[in-house]
Amino acid sequence: VIHPLAEIAPEFAIPGHGPAAELAAGVPRDALGAVSPAATVARGYAIVRDDSGAVVVTAASKEAGDALRLQLKDGELPVTVRER
């Protein structure tokens, strides 16, 4: 199942974008689904979230001992930062 980016990571939602805007712009939804975070995860990458659920985008934002969750194709894994 491929979920819209705004559903997986609401902090990345952009006003004026989404299914209605995509259709209005003539962009096929299938084409956008191919580059969605869920499709990326299905290809073997992970989405890293902190304990509040926010997406982690930089290593510098975390310290040793911080709890994280890795979203993988078949589920999530809890992890702890060991060193930085």
N, C-alpha and C positions, 0 to 999 in steps of 0.2 A: 504494500500500500504506500503510495506516495502522498505525503501531506504538504500543503502549502507552507512556504517559509514562515508566514505569519502565525501559523498554527504551531509549528515546532519551536520557533524562536520569535515571540511577539515583539521583542525589542528591535527586530529588523523589518517590521511592517512599515511600509511607506504609503502615506495617504495618496489616494488617486491611483493606486496600483492594486492588483488583485484580479480575480476572475472576470469581473465586469470590464475593468479597464483593459485587460489583455484582449478580450473579445472585441472591444471597441477599437483597439489598435490593430486588429487583424493578425495577432500573433497566436498561432495554434497552442492550445493548452498543453498538448503532448510535448511540444518543443521546450516549453518552460519546465515541464515536469522532469525532463531529462537532466536538467541542471539544478534540481531542487536539492536541499540538504539530505532528504531521505534517499534520493537516488545516489548521492555521493556516499552516504553510509553504506548503501547496498553494494557499492563498488569496493568496499574495504576500508574506507576512512571512518573516523570517529568524530562525534561532536562532544566536546568537553564542557561540562557545566560545573559551577561551584555549588556549595551546599544550599544556596538560595535558589538555584535553578538557572542563574544567569549564565550565558555562554561565555567561556573563557577564551579570549582572543590573543592574549600575550602571556608568555612565561613570567615576565617581570611583575605581573599583577598578583602572583601567588608566592607564598613562602613555604618553607619546610613545615610539615605538619598539617597543611591545609587539606581538607577533604574535598574530593572531586568525584564526579560521576562521568563515566565514558558511555556514550550512547553508541551502540554497535548494531549491526544488521539484525542480530537475533536477541537483543536485550541490552541491559545496562550492567556495568561493573562499577562497584565503589572502589576508589583508589585514594591513596594518601601521598602527597608530595614528600619525597624522602630528602631531597636536597635541591638547592638552587644556587 
